[in-house]
């Protein structure tokens, strides 16, 4: 439910509960409560698994990161900026944020076709340690300053970090490619960010990194399994509800609201 900030004057409530057959649903009350509790319980487990996997990925990143690593990545980013953003666009750059990747009941899903449709030149960032954000962030800042529009795509496992960048006006994109979710097409250029990681830290912490990667992968798979179970439970809940919902009434309300919105005068 979305609460209106200024009901009556600006927004209003839309009561869809009027389209339930309350009398028909009463005998199913216990089954409905049990089904709702089941799928919500699965989601709690999913959040814990994915949260733990995300923390382990962050731990790997911190293990191989250092000041020299940051300097190497910054130098590479500066080179890309000088090469790809040397022709300033007109006007001020606009940035939008979109999730290109997601963890779903079908596994890790990335809409690679969206990238291919908007960019002929794609930089593939081969990254096992979460270093891509450090390369993408200065590129995004420089592009917006130069007046280029950008689509910034966060990492679904760490929404505060960038995973992909698309510059439709430049037909240019940067994508993070991992072993679990690799870029499926030929890249314009391929950068091995793993080679920029702290070599000494990788060598000294090899057993820990191997263990952390294995556990994080197992937690991710467990989270995906939980999403499968949550969907199955939610499907059962919908099967219980569907015979007792007037979908014609819902559709008529949607059509009426659409007409009202489309008839509003543009200011």
N, C-alpha and C positions, 0 to 999 in steps of 0.2 A: 504494500500500500504506500502511496505517495501522499504525504500530508501537504495540503495547500498552505502557503505562507500568508496569504491574505484572502481567505475564503469569502466568497460573495462579491467582493469588490474586484478581484482580479481572477482568482480561480474558483472552482466549485467542486464539490464531491460528486462522484459518479458511483452510485450504488449498484454493483453488479450482483449482489446477493439476492436481489429480487428475482433472478432467473433460476434460482435453485428451487426444486420441489422439496421443501422442508419436511413435509409429511412423509414423502417417500424415503427420505434419507434417515429418518429417525430409527427405523429398525436396524440400520447399518452402522449406527453410532460407534459401537465397540470396534467393529472392523476398520472403520475410518481412522479412529484414534490410533489403533495399533499400526496400521499401514503408514500413517504420518510419522509416528515415533520411529518406525523402522528406517525409513529413508533419511530422516534427520540424524539418526544415530550413525548411519553410514557416512554422512557428510562430516560429522565430527571427527571420525577416524581419518577420512581423507585429508582434512585440514591439518591434522597432527602429522601425518606421514609426509605431506608435501612441505609443511613448515620445517620439519626436521631435515628433509632432503635439501631444502634451500639453505639451511644453516650450515650443513656439511659442505655444500658447494662454496659458500662464503669462506669457510675455513680453508679449503684448498686454495682459494684465491689469495688469502692472506699469507699462506705458507710460501708461495712462490713470488710474491710481490716484494719490491724493494725500491729504494730511490733510483738505483741504476736502471731498473726495469721501467720505471715511470719515465725516466729521461729518454730511454730508447723508443718507447711508444710515442712520447711527445714529439720526438724528432721525426718519426715516421708520419705522424699526423700532420706536422708542419709541411712535409714534402707533398703529401696528398693535397693539402689545402692550396699550396702554391701551384700545383699542377692542374687541379680540377676546378678551383674556384677563382681563377685569375681573371675571368671576365665578369665583372660585377653586373648584376641585373639592375633593372630600373625599379625604383621604389623601395619600400621596406619589406623585408622578408617576413612571411607568416609561417608559424610553426603549428602543426596540429599533432595530436597524439592518438595513435591507434594501436590496438593489440593485433599483431600479425600472427602471433603464435599463442597456443593455448594447450593446457593439459586437459584432455577430455576422456570420456569413456572409450573412445577409439584410440587412445594413446596420445602421443605428442603430435599435434597438428599445426602445421605452418602453411599459410596460404601463399606458397611460392609463386603461384600463377599471378597473384596481385603484383609481385615484384617484376616478373617477366613482362607483364602488360604495360608497365610504366617506365622501365629502364632497359636500355640496350646494353649499357655498360654496368656490370655488377662485380663489385669487389667481394670475393668470398673470404671471410675471416675465419680460418681454421682455429678453433679456440676450445681447449679442454679445461682451462683454469679460470674462466670468467674475466679475461683481460680486455675483451672487446669494448666494454663501456669506456675504458680509459682512452681508447682510440677514437670512439665515435663522439664522445662529448665535445671535445674541442672542434671537431669537424662541424658538428651541428651549430655551435656558437659562431664559428667563422662564417658559415653559409648564411645564417640569418642576418649577421652584420653586413654581409655583402649584398643582401637584398633577395636572396633565393628562398623560395618556399620549400618547406621540408615537412615530411611525415616522419615523426619519431615513434619508434615501436619499442615499448618496454619489454623486458624479460618477464614472462608470466610468473616465473618462480621468484623474481626479485624486481617488482615493479618500479623501484627507485633507480634501476640501472637499465641502460639502453641495450637492446639486442640487435636492432636493425635500423637503418636510415634509408629513406627514399626521397630523391629530389626529382619529381616528375618533370619540372621545367628543364632540367639538365639531362634527362634520360639516364640518370645515374642512381645507383643504389649500393649500399653496404649491408651485407647479411652475415650474421653469425652462423657458422656451420659447425655442428658437433657430430660426434660419432653416432649419437642417438637420432639426430635430426639434420642430416647433411643437405647442403644445397644440391639439388638434383640436376642442374644444367652446367654447361661449360661456363666458366667464369671469365670475365674480362681480365681480371687479375686475381691471384690467390695469395693471400698473406698468411704465413704460418705464425700466428701469435704465440703458439707454444714455444717456438724457438727464442722468443724474447723473454721468457720466464727466467727466473734466477736459476742458473744451471747448478750451482752449489746446493741451493735449497732443495732442488728437485732430487739431486743425488742423495743428500743426507736424509731426506724425508721420503724416499721412494716407498718403503713399506707402508708408512702412514698414508701417503697419497693413494697408493693402490687400495688400501683398506677403505679409506674414505670414499673413493670413487665407487667401489663395489657396494658399500652400504647405501650410499646416496642413490645409486641405480636401483637397488632392491626396494628402497622406500618409495621411489617414484613408481615402480611397478605395482607396489602394494596400494599406493594412492589411486592408480588407474583401475586396479581391480575393485577398489572401494567405490569408484565412480560407476563402474558397471553394475555393481549391486545396488547402488543408490538409484540408478535409472530404472532398474527392474522393479524396485520397490515403488518408485513414483509412478511407473506405468500401471502397477496394480491399483494404486490409489486412484488414478484417473479412470480406470475401468470401473471402479465402484461408483465414481461420481457421474460419469458420462450419461447414463440413462436418466438421470434426474436433473439435467441442466438443459434449459431452453436456449440452444445455440442460435435459433432464429431471433430470439429477443436480443441476444448479445450483438448479433450482426446488424440488426436494425438500429440499435443504439450507436454502434460504431459508424454506420452510414450517416445517421443524423448529425453526429458530432463532426464528421468530416465535412458535411455541407456547411455547418456553422463556421468552421475554421476557414474554409475556402471562400466564404462570403464576406469575411472580415475585410474592412477597408485597410489598405496598406498605409501606414503612416509615413 
